[in-house]
Amino acid sequence: MKPGTLVIIILALGGSIRLWSVPLSLVSEPATPSNTQREPIKPIPLHITLDTQKVSLGRMLFEERKLSHDNTVSCATCHDLRRGGADHRKYPIGIHQAEGQINTPTVFNSGANFKQFWDGRAATLEEQIEGPIQNPSEMGSAWPEVVTKLRAAPEYVLAFKTIYPDGIQPQNIRNAIAEYERSLITPNSRFDKFLRGNESALSADEKEGYGKFKSYGCTSCHQGINVGGNMFETLGALADYFKDRGGVTKADNGRYNVTGKEEDRYVFKVPSLRNIALTSPYLHDGSAATLEQAVTIMGRYQLGEELPAGDVDQIVKFLRTLTGELEGQPL
């Protein structure tokens, strides 16, 4: 290792130490069209190749309330494409007005996440679909009931038979919905335009905000195409978030609920920051009403820093540049 080439970020996690090695150039240099290839954040591809028939069928199913036991809730109920792919609630509302226990993540760009759900219990989008369908606080249904309803609808019988030789089956329903969800990419944000060489796409304050986002170490967790969504991390790395907040719930245990390992308590999938300006409230518990609050909380509990108001303001200005387009239209 050459002197001066790496910055080592050290975080104490419940008695353990984690190290991240970050190229110094990513921390100290402002992003410019000449060095964006070295940036920790990558632009979303402008186009991806998917099965258009499956996407079309998946769209129908995504909006289909018959997937719920009482025909009142669809995937789009909580993942509203007009609301950043989320629902703007602290916790989602399912059938019989049942309240969920964890904040709804956006469906946008979910195909780029390395795991699904806050606790990462689903490895794929297809696997993720199992949860809401059968969760009594969400859709409260079961596959035999869903299949029976869809087989009674001629338009679904025809659509499935055209694509899937065995027609309407649970695995085919999951596959079609997942293919549609993969289509929900939001490229061409102002920040992506900047990364692709348009330096005028960002204001001076927004560039400063991105520089501070890097220099504080935010890119240790928030990088890649999704600006997150590709690793797990403990909430409360440098201060006890849950002690300060109080009222710990089962959902707060995070990945511990999946693995049963003590080291996974309070560990969550790092959320994507794409379109983050559209998906309030923030954090798994919906406790941050604004981006300013969310950035302040992250500074305190993840970085061990009380961020100055001016720095918070500039970082938030940068985060607002991550809002992209859906099917060619600004979100």
ABEGO torsion letter per residue (X at the ends): XBBGABBBBBBBBGGBBBBBBBBAAAAABBBBAAAAAABABBBBBABBBBBAAAAAAAAAAAABAAABAAGABBAAAABBAAAGGBAGBABBBBBGGBBBABBBBBABGAAABABBEAAGABABAAAAAAAAAABAABAGBBAAAAAAAAAABAAAAAAAAAABAAEBBAAAAAAAAAAAAAABBBBGBAAAAAAAGBAAABBAAAAAAAAAAAAAGAAAABBEAAGEGABBBBBGAABBAAAAAEGBBAAAAEAAAAAGBAAABGBBBBBBABGAAAAOBBEAAGABABAAAAAAAAAAAAAGBBBBAAAAAAAAAAAAAABBBBGGBBX
